[in-house]
Every structure is written in structure tokens, then in C-alpha cells.
Amino acid sequence: MVDLLGQYDKIQEQVDSKILEVVKSGAYINGPEVHNFQKELENYLGVKHVIPCANGTDALQIAMMGLGLKPGDEVITADFTFAATVEVIALLQLTPVLVDVEKDTFNMNIEALKKAITPKTKAIVPVHLFGQCANMEAVLEVAKAHNLFIIEDTAQAIGADYTFKDGSKKKAGTIGNVGTTSFFPSKNLGCYGDGGAIFTNDDELAHTLRGMVNHGMYKRYYHDVVGVNSRLDSIQAAILNLKLPQLDAYCDARRKAASYYSEAFASNKNITTPITSSFTTHVFHQYTIQVKNVDRNALHQHLLDSGIPNAIYYPVPLHSQKAYTDTRYKEEDFKVTNELINTVLSLPMHTELDTEQLEFITSTILFFINN
Ligand SMILES: *Cc1c(COP(=O)(O)O)cnc(C)c1O
């Protein structure tokens, strides 16, 4: 699905010497590389505060802790996402409330969001799934009307631009009260281990979060709040410092591969290619098609047999997962997710795809579907 070594090949010399430099510096945690990365990412995103942490799941958890959410508070998120989003809600003993998504963008359905609000609702977690933003202007409106926090899960969409109706733009993850991301190796901005970050323009929240990632300490050995241990290490930060200047080029390479796929599949009635909403750019963390009149699982297996990696993201809706079932859920409220799990297929998507590979992938898929 990804070609991390192919990407590494192109920056190998810089990466190798940088890693060695960090090792020789003796500063492995919170060293200058981490501080630099924080500043560079703040600049890139146009956000006041970036708080690096250990991974994208921690970023979500710490964001929710920082907002002061309390057991029993309801937090609304999408039914069709990676489990991390709902996991941390449950872990903090908040009440996850899952809502259906839109069939064409895979992102949170705003009508479903509105319907799910109760007097206990305290926060919304829109997930910018597969690389494009959820409808943030609508989410902001709902949040404002009901006095709710917004935590943007930007693990899959770092670098995407959101355009508001008045023409102003913001980076994904900097629109709500707080945004989170992951630097897991296969993410669009990936390091060579685990990493994550939290973004906010709120000075007070940033201060709280900075302490929370480090055992609730604001002064060494004085613990003002309950925190966690969640740090980005210096080697990962050094790698991210080398890769951040490439992020836009990486996104372009992904978009180019996506265009190739979409053109190749354009005239096939049994394949629905991903669309990009007018208010967002798409950074194609995943390129996900929907198939009909085709046995999706057979296509999945056929591609694997042909040496073409591909994956079903996601095979089970969160509301049907054993850990997250809730007697309040009704199947008819999850029509789209229940359909998507049977029709979606994510194709290889990374920065190193060449025309020959794309040609082989698309022709193999079209041959299977047309025969
Ligand atoms: C990857 C991912 C996460 C979790 O990030 P980790 O760094 O793996 O903990 C959270 N949410 C979404 C949508 C993701 O894709």
C-alpha cells in the first residue's frame, strides 16, 4: 500500500547523517530537533501552538483531557473511521456517540450529527477521513449553536487546505478548538516510528496540554494536573524536520496518482471514484473506490493474488464492534456505513507510484470488473 523504502532512498544521505547527529548529540527527548519541529509545523500550519506527543491516539486523548471533558459527557464522532478516535473517548469514560457518514466523501453526515445532539453532548470529533476535510463550516455552526468543543482528527489529512465561504483558508486541524495528527510511518507525514501532535490557537489550552503530555508538570516535580507520558523523541523529530519541507510535494505526488486512477476508471459504471468537496483540497491518504455489481471481496483477493496490495478500510462499522456496541444504536441510522463496508476498496497510494505501476493496477482492476 505504501513504499516507505522508495521514499527513504531519495533522502537517505540526509536522514542517515541526521540520525547519527542526534545520536551523537546525546539529546534524545525534547532536544533542539523537537523544538525546531514544533516551530516549523506551527509555521506550516499557520497555528499558534503545536504540542508534539508520542502518537496520534495519545494526541486525541490528551486533547480531550485538556478540554476538561468529564465522565458521562457525550462526544460525537463518525461511525466510519479508524478505532483510535472512538477508543480514547471510551477510555476516558466519556460516552462515544457514533453517527453515519456521507456516501460520497466518507466524512461525518451533518444531519446525523445534528440528530445526535443531546443535553449531555460536549464535543464533536470530525475525522478528515482519507485526506479531505469534513464540512467544517457546518460543524462550526452546530458547535456554536450548542456550545460544543471541536476536536479535529487530522491523522489522515495533514496538509489539506479548507476554504471558507468568505474565501479565507485554514489548514486542516486548525479550524476547531484543537486538532490532532499522527506521524505513524504510513501517514502522509510519517516518521520512522511513532509520533503525533496536537494543534491549537488557544493559549490557555496549549499551556494545559504542554503540561499534560509531561506528567502534568509545569515546573519540574510539581504536578498540577493528572497527565500522561507522551513525548516525541528527537530522532523522530529530526526525520520530520527533513520531511516537512517535502510535505506539499508528497501531497502533489499522491494527487497525481489519484488523478491517474480516476481518469482510468472514469468511464466504468461499476466503479465510483473518490470526489473532493468544493471547500477542501484532498491529500489522498487513501484512494478509495466503491464498486457495485462486482464481488468486492473477490476483487480484493484477485488483486492480492496478482501482487497488488489493496485493503478494505474499514471492514466493520465502529457501532458494530464488540467494544463499542450500544443499545441506543439503530441499524437504520447507519445505512451509509453499513453499505460502505461492503463496497469500498483502497488502492496502493503513496509518493513513489510510477506510471507503469498505475497502469498495471488499473488494467488489472478493469479486466476483472469487465470480465
Ligand atoms: C492513524 C490514525 C489515528 C491514530 O494514530 P496513531 O499514531 O497510530 O496512534 C487516529 N485517527 C485516525 C483517523 C487515524 O488514521
The ligand as a Tripos MOL2 file, in Angstrom:
@<TRIPOS>MOLECULE
LIG
   15    15     1     0     0
SMALL
NO_CHARGES

@<TRIPOS>ATOM
      1 C1         -3.7220    6.6420   12.3590 C.3       1 LIG1
      2 C2         -4.9340    7.2490   12.9270 C.ar      1 LIG1
      3 C3         -5.0320    7.5660   14.2930 C.ar      1 LIG1
      4 C4         -4.0340    7.1250   15.3130 C.3       1 LIG1
      5 O1         -2.7190    7.4800   15.1070 O.3       1 LIG1
      6 P1         -1.5570    6.6270   15.7880 P.3       1 LIG1
      7 O2         -0.3510    7.4750   15.6100 O.co2     1 LIG1
      8 O3         -1.4660    5.3320   15.0600 O.co2     1 LIG1
      9 O4         -1.8950    6.4340   17.2220 O.co2     1 LIG1
     10 C5         -6.1550    8.2390   14.7290 C.ar      1 LIG1
     11 N1         -7.1530    8.5690   13.8930 N.ar      1 LIG1
     12 C6         -7.1140    8.2590   12.5850 C.ar      1 LIG1
     13 C7         -8.2550    8.6600   11.7040 C.3       1 LIG1
     14 C8         -6.0110    7.5770   12.0580 C.ar      1 LIG1
     15 O5         -5.9950    7.2740   10.7570 O.3       1 LIG1
@<TRIPOS>BOND
     1     1     2 1
     2     2     3 ar
     3     2    14 ar
     4     3     4 1
     5     3    10 ar
     6     4     5 1
     7     5     6 1
     8     6     7 2
     9     6     8 1
    10     6     9 1
    11    10    11 ar
    12    11    12 ar
    13    12    13 1
    14    12    14 ar
    15    14    15 1
@<TRIPOS>SUBSTRUCTURE
     1 LIG1         1 GROUP 0 **** ****
